[in-house]
Amino acid sequence: MRLLLVEDDNHVAAALSAVLARHGFDVTHARSGEEALQALVPEGNGFGVVLLDLGLPDQDGYEVCGKIRKRTSTPVIMVTARSDVRSRIHGLNLGADDYVVKPYDTGELLARIHAVSRRSVPEDAATGGEGVLRLGAVHIELPTRQVSVDGSVVQLTRKEFDLLALLATRPGVVFRREQIISEVWRTSWEGTGRTLEVHVASLRAKLRMPALIETVRGVGYRLVAPAA
């Protein structure tokens, strides 16, 4: 996912960018409100989320948020030291999708980023309007968390379903291992990597489609949509 980080402190931006990159994000750093607005032209410019610090040198962060919302529907997460309820309400009323108060836990920030990015994908676009992802003979029913192949239900564990559903939302797109671990297991613990491999192997076996989930060496995994 492409992410726009709006932060005037270069040291803070460098540290946060490094963390986000390790979790699979392609980060663009804007140091001012005007730079951020230019980066979002044309419509969103492909960014999945904007992390917006409110203490900017050229414009008030709230003002920048309002301008962003007029130009694009890209989700905006405000990041600020202002913790009072009135400030949060003001930011949300201006169109922010979420509000994170410094200092924050990195795991929480990652979870919030993934949450707003999922909410920004129209359900009809992701599921064909019925809450079902259809990938050839594989049908994934999101509301009931049921998976079937050629009409036969396949019993999956909770994490197996979450992993398959994540990959299936964007067939052909490579998901970095760090991103998968963050979204499915809600952690950045590196030891989870072996668990991910085990779950991928289990999915391939249960679905009887070993080629469905492709390993991209050194990067992660992607789902190869089978022929209908």
PEQUIWO-V959119 format. One line per field, one symbol per residue. ss: DSSP state (H for helix, E for strand, L for the rest). A space follows every 10 residues. Layout:
# PEQUIWO-V959119
ss=???
This chain:
# PEQUIWO-V959119
ss=LEEEEELLLH HHHHHHHHHH HHLLLEEEEE LLHHHHHHHL LLHHHHLLEE EEELELLLLE HHHHHHHHHH HLLLEEEEEE LLLLHHHHHH HHHLLLLEEE ELLLLHHHHH HHHHHHHHHL LLHHHHHLLL LEEEELLEEE ELLLLEEEEL LEEELLLHHH HHHHHHHHLL LLLLEEHHHH HHHHHLLLLL LHHHHHHHHH HHHHHHHLLL LLEEEELLLE EEELLLLL
